Amino acid sequence: MKKSLLLLLLFLSALTLNCVQEEGEAKIRVVVLSPRDMIDQMRLGQIDGFVAWEPFVSEAVVKGIGKAIAWSSDIWPNHPCCVVAVRSDLDEDVVRALIWAHIKATRFINDEKNYEKVLRYAVEFTGREEKVVREALKHIKFVEYPDKKEFRVYYERLKKSGYLTKTVKEIGYSNEDEFFSDFLYDDAYRSVLETMKRGEVPKVNVTLRIGYLTADLHQLAFYVALKEGYFREVGIKVVAKEYVNGVEEMNNFKIGEIDAGYLGGAPATLKRINEDIKIRIVAGVNNEGSAIVARDAKSLRELVGKKVAIPGFGTVQDFLLRKAAEKEGIKVEAG
């Protein structure tokens, strides 16, 4: 009897100790908000931090609502963000023409002599104050094609975290290499580079429905291509379709409402696999350009026990927070 009582006491003691350890773990509570709502909620004191992309980060910083305590370039250097996607059955000549216009716009943005014009376009596209946009542009790498290696890193994190509800085999691929060869489709991009070297311009005559996200500075190349006439030069008449987020844009790919789109690599990957929405990524838009913003905290450690907003689970911003937290021995939990 005494032995049984002793064992019971030891068990209860171990259980209590385990509970205390769990309660004492360093945790950050996350909630899901749109970037626009993140700024409003931080101003009202409803959240203590958020992870978002530009220009929302710089808007919070410039207006004194919060401060950037960690930039994505430091957390995950050269991480992929926005991309250009097309429906998988889009005519190859049209794809090449679209890529040509996108490359021309990206190179226009990256040419320092165009800075003042780029700044003006960025203000028009985002509707933000010039000082906000000027600061935001410092943190974005505008690219022509995403880093394939880092894209695979993101995919592995999605898989490890349980966000993928299907495997690539379930959507018709024999292995992951075959999937990525089709999903990150660079044949057209490489073909266009050769065309540009020869000084040639691909020509089509088509109306193209192109999606983009509201006020997303990462997607400035879309607006520049419109304003500088690059789409018109290749014979593309653009019907612009504006969306509040990449999930909505992918849903419109699914129902056939758009032919191409500028959107985040996160919703593109998740919905390509989980819902078998047949798209291909044919160009990159930007790398980096996000940050962890805090209202009062000066470090991630000071956000322990606090509420931090992300734009969605499985997004690049979600993983940026988790990657930074892992390094500090901090857990991230919904709450």
Secondary structure, 3 states (H helix, E strand, C coil): CHHHHHHHHHHHHHHHHHHHHHHCCCEEEEEECCHHHHHHHHHCCCCCEEEEECCHHHHHHHCCCCEEEEEHHHHCCCCECEEEEEECCCCHHHHHHHHHHHHHHHHHHHCHHHHHHHHHHHHHHHCCCHHHHHHHHHHCEECCCCCHHHHHHHHHHHHHHCCCCCCHHHHCCCCHHHHHHHHECCHHHHHHHHHHHCCCCCCCCEEEEEEEECCCHHHHHHHHHHHCCHHHHHCEEEEEEEECCHHHHHHHHHCCCCCEEEEEHHHHHHHHHHCCCCEEEEEECEECCEEEEECCCCCHHHHCCCEEEECCCCCHHHHHHHHHHHHHCCEEEEC
